[in-house]
Amino acid sequence: MKSLSVPFVSGADKDTPVEEVSFILNGLGRSAIETVSWPVHSYKPDTSFVLAYATDCFFLKYYVKEDALQAAEHHLNEPVYKDSCVEFFIAFGKDREYYNLEFNCLGSCLIAYGPERNGRKSLPGNLADNIRSGTWIGSGNTVDGIYWELTLVIPFEVFIHHKGLTLNEMECKANFYKCGDDLPVPHFLSWNKIDTEAPDFHRPEFFGNLYFE
């Protein structure tokens, strides 16, 4: 089971410009999303992320290089996992329930809450609108693939079932993913390994540990 120490960023908050957040995160250590839990889906885009936090939000940035790029979904809670997609699932403290936050390369998102895959509750659109994102896509294709970055500012108010959330010295469970169900070569990468027969990201028993500094 992997563990990640999440740094606190002073002097920034949920209103800090996304461009500034992106610059800050570029100076922090990255973690790879490189685990192939299902060998039949062996394609592995080069993917990493940086997670940090402030008093009122998460800062999250993904760095991706892949062979194909797709962003067909543009509205809240559409199946962005079919696109070039990155995901962040988190359970706070010892909670059984967890949030799934899924984003395509343009920042379109799907967000829900619950204890398992089935019966999840979508979050209200007015909350999801508070998430700010910034996308950078490399110009043109290269023999090595298409490079893109996604920076996210996720206010704590998005986590509607955890009002008054503070993270200092809290331990949480989480996993981070890269997928693309409808891409020419579907793929399912994770930060922490998932031990199931078929691809399934909704398995909190395989979440890794987050420690907030």
Summary of the structure (lengths in Angstrom):
residues: 213
radius of gyration: 16.0
end to end distance: 19.2
largest distance: 47.6
contacts: 653
relative contact order: 0.25
helix: 10%
strand: 39%
